[in-house]
Amino acid sequence: MKKIITCMITMIVCLGIVPIHASENFQVSLHSKYAYLYDQETQMVYLDQKSQDKIYPASMTKILTVSLALDKITDIHEKVRITQADLDGLFEAGATIAGFYAGELVTYEDLLYGALLPSGADACNALARLTYGSTDGMVMAMNQLVEQLNLKNSHFMNVTGLHHNEHYTTVYDMAMILHHALQNQTFEDVFNARTYTSSMKNHTWSSSLQRGYMSYGLDISQIDGAKSGFTDEAQLTLASTMTFNGHQFILVTAYASGQYTQNHVRDAITVCQYLHDHYHEIVLYKKDETIADYWLLQSFQFRYEYQAPQTLSIIIDNNISTKDLSYQVDTSTFLVAPMKSGQKIGTVSIYNDDYLLYSYDMHLTEDIELSMMERIAYYAVIIFIIGALITCLILVMKKIKHKKSDRP
């Protein structure tokens, strides 16, 4: 049930995302031809470099493979067995493997890490067979999910990312797929891992980030996690996350030339460093700070204060300060009980001059209940007040009439 709710929430979020470009001044020189950087919390976009153009994802595909597998796995420590069918054709296709062998007893956890860290096609095939019955079954689920997420420029043909002309996505779509996957804590743990040793201690793998550090001395300390890919047609691709002042960013890059250059990781480091050097946090509302006041109808509570459910802040160019921002709260004056948690009750828009920086939808964080007795009592009070006013009016009218009749 938790998985279903998480999936539904993520779909609603993805369907409702209207990206707002935080700045046109994110000036970085990248090896990658395509790039997309956005803040998961605010949906603000910082880098948009041909984000809607078709790309080949290569092994970034495995993000979706692992995410879908986790939707079906109830116990990651459950033991399962590798079959020969999981391995067939991988050597001939030039696929990267984790090194599992036919008949090997492994855990689901081994397969998850084996799919993402060494980019094992053998692990992906096994996950597809065990969770969806076959690779074809998982591919069908992959395309169903991207449709549900309203990603119109993606189509998948396999679970590994091996090149196929009809296996494509965009860096924007891939960012949304990663955003969806990160709603699962187990996925995030695997995605962020630098190394992993299998349950039987016979396999040890390192992530692409760790390999960049070990082989090239790259400073990966500011990058949370990543999944890379490479084919001749895709060149180097990378989906990564980085955290700055409590905001987690997703960066997806594609088509960085040079298989053994680590240029995709270099790009992630460049973007991360630029963010740290040229951007800062501005707090808009502190946790529990009142954003809007409402009259509450059909309730003896009468007033309702909408308070920030958590500290609301944005990451913005160093050249912009708090005094440069203007706030616009679009909401009604009244709320009518009863109302359910999650209902939208208004929007806060943040501007720099006339440029919209950030838009925050206010949603009820609790139910506003109204019992039948409370409703009856509420209307009884209203009727009593109206009746009293009418009575007073009648008495005044009679008094005026009486005075007129007493005149000589």
Secondary structure, DSSP 8 states (H G I E B T S, - for coil): -HHHHHHHHHHHHHHH---EE--S------SEEEEEEEETTT-EEEEEESTTS-B--GGGHHHHHHHHHHHH-S-TT-EEE--HHHHTTHHHHT-------TT-EEEHHHHHHHHHSS--HHHHHHHHHHHHSSHHHHHHHHHHHHHHTT-TT-B-S-SS----TT-BB-HHHHHHHHHHHTTSHHHHHHHH-SEEE-TTSS-EEE-HHHHHHHHH----TT--EEEEEEETTTEEEEEEEEEETTEEEEEEEEEES-TTS-HHHHHHHHHHHHHHHHEEEEEEE-TT-EEEEEEEETSTT-EEEEE-SS-EEEEEETT--GGGEEEEEEE-SEEES-B-TT-EEEEEEEEETTEEEEEEEEE-SS-B---HHHHHHHHHHHHHHHHHHHHHHHHHHHHHHHHHHH--
